Amino acid sequence: MAAGVQPLTLIQVGKESTDGTAVAATRRILTKSGTYRHMQTQEMFEGQLSGVLSRSATSPVITREASQLSISTDLDFNQVLLPLLSGVAGGVTPSTPGTGEARLWTFAPSQTAPSVDAYTIEMVVDDGSTKQEIEAPFGVTTSFEITGGVDALPQITWDMDARKSVQSTYTSGIALPAVEFAANLRWQMSLDTTWANVGNTTISGQIYGFTLGQSAFVMPQYYLQNRDALDFAGVEPQTRTTDLVIQATFDTGGSNLYETELAAKALGSKRFIELKLQGDAFGSPDASLNHEIKVRGSFVHADDSMQDLGADRDGNSVVSLHLVSQYDPTGAVDVNYLVQNKLTSFPA
């Protein structure tokens, strides 16, 4: 019996028509790292008064079933749609910003009743001749994180929760997906004082890294409704937070970013931030448009923002800004995600 060969591992997903009803996969996910968790909670009957000194004298009983998938990989303009559709806003279809191949996906999550798309997740281990598949329905993204810096490619990690895992037959014949990337140095950050102007004022020569973490918009919930599978009944909305940490130089002149933001923190002022990753231009007639990922949000400074001074980067003083999302009634928004690529649908 041969062992599974790691590079042959497949992670595949299919969008469900009915939440929780498994479907065949339609897209592979290319990733540097993928961890599938087949989770079974058991009553182990430890500490029983059984008349013997063994750990337990009663066989375990499974009390809950669940599954999780964790992905960690390079951020690209196509696969990013999976955590956004399954974790921020479902049912999104792209608009056409030009007259050619460019498509714009806009994720503006509801403030009262967020809804996401559910996916069936397939994990396939392959020894080169035999494939072993395990799958779970009702997969939704419950957190993700995007990091940018001055080296290599941007990174993204995301976690999906799903119902009970079962062994099944993997969906064959799915082609490798197209992926498109942009280097970390193609990021740009802007900071403005109103939502109407978000994206207008670029911060140049000071930002050298960031980490953006997104908490769950919806989470699985369990109820007493006699489910044979012992898994969650559905998902419900959650209070969400977008957490942003920005690494910047400690400027002593010019834009006075530190002084400006320290004053904004003291006043509790909202900071309207856009992080934009720009990729290659599209072909004609959309040559004036580029692949893009934009994160736009309304933020305020957290307690520890700009708290620690004295750090250095290559001999230069630096400071860390820590911001958290805040609802803006004027724009009726906390955070939006926008993706511009060539895809007309997802999975595709």
HELIX and SHEET records of a PDB file:
HELIX    1   1 GLN A    6  LEU A    8  5                                   3    
HELIX    2   2 LEU A   81  GLY A   87  1                                   7    
HELIX    3   3 ASN A  184  ARG A  186  5                                   3    
HELIX    4   4 TRP A  195  ASN A  197  5                                   3    
HELIX    5   5 LEU A  257  LEU A  267  1                                  11    
SHEET    1   A 7 ARG A  27  ARG A  28  0                                        
SHEET    2   A 7 LEU A  10  LYS A  15 -1                                        
SHEET    3   A 7 TYR A 119  ASP A 126 -1                                        
SHEET    4   A 7 LYS A 131  GLY A 148 -1                                        
SHEET    5   A 7 GLN A 155  ALA A 162 -1                                        
SHEET    6   A 7 VAL A  61  ASP A  74 -1                                        
SHEET    7   A 7 SER A  33  GLU A  43 -1                                        
SHEET    1   B 5 ARG A  27  ARG A  28  0                                        
SHEET    2   B 5 LEU A  10  LYS A  15 -1                                        
SHEET    3   B 5 TYR A 119  ASP A 126 -1                                        
SHEET    4   B 5 LYS A 131  GLY A 148 -1                                        
SHEET    5   B 5 VAL A 166  SER A 168 -1                                        
SHEET    1   C10 ARG A  27  ARG A  28  0                                        
SHEET    2   C10 LEU A  10  LYS A  15 -1                                        
SHEET    3   C10 TYR A 119  ASP A 126 -1                                        
SHEET    4   C10 LYS A 131  GLY A 148 -1                                        
SHEET    5   C10 ILE A 207  GLN A 214 -1                                        
SHEET    6   C10 THR A 242  THR A 249 -1                                        
SHEET    7   C10 ASN A 316  SER A 325 -1                                        
SHEET    8   C10 ASN A 290  HIS A 301 -1                                        
SHEET    9   C10 ARG A 271  ALA A 281 -1                                        
SHEET   10   C10 TRP A 187  ASP A 192 -1                                        
SHEET    1   D 8 ARG A  27  ARG A  28  0                                        
SHEET    2   D 8 LEU A  10  LYS A  15 -1                                        
SHEET    3   D 8 TYR A 119  ASP A 126 -1                                        
SHEET    4   D 8 LYS A 131  GLY A 148 -1                                        
SHEET    5   D 8 ILE A 207  GLN A 214 -1                                        
SHEET    6   D 8 THR A 242  THR A 249 -1                                        
SHEET    7   D 8 ASN A 316  SER A 325 -1                                        
SHEET    8   D 8 ASP A 312  ARG A 313 -1                                        
SHEET    1   E10 ARG A  27  ARG A  28  0                                        
SHEET    2   E10 LEU A  10  LYS A  15 -1                                        
SHEET    3   E10 TYR A 119  ASP A 126 -1                                        
SHEET    4   E10 LYS A 131  GLY A 148 -1                                        
SHEET    5   E10 ILE A 207  GLN A 214 -1                                        
SHEET    6   E10 THR A 242  THR A 249 -1                                        
SHEET    7   E10 ASN A 316  SER A 325 -1                                        
SHEET    8   E10 ASN A 290  HIS A 301 -1                                        
SHEET    9   E10 VAL A 335  ASN A 341 -1                                        
SHEET   10   E10 ARG A 103  PHE A 107 -1                                        
SHEET    1   F 2 VAL A 218  GLN A 221  0                                        
SHEET    2   F 2 GLY A 234  PRO A 237 -1                                        
END                                                                             
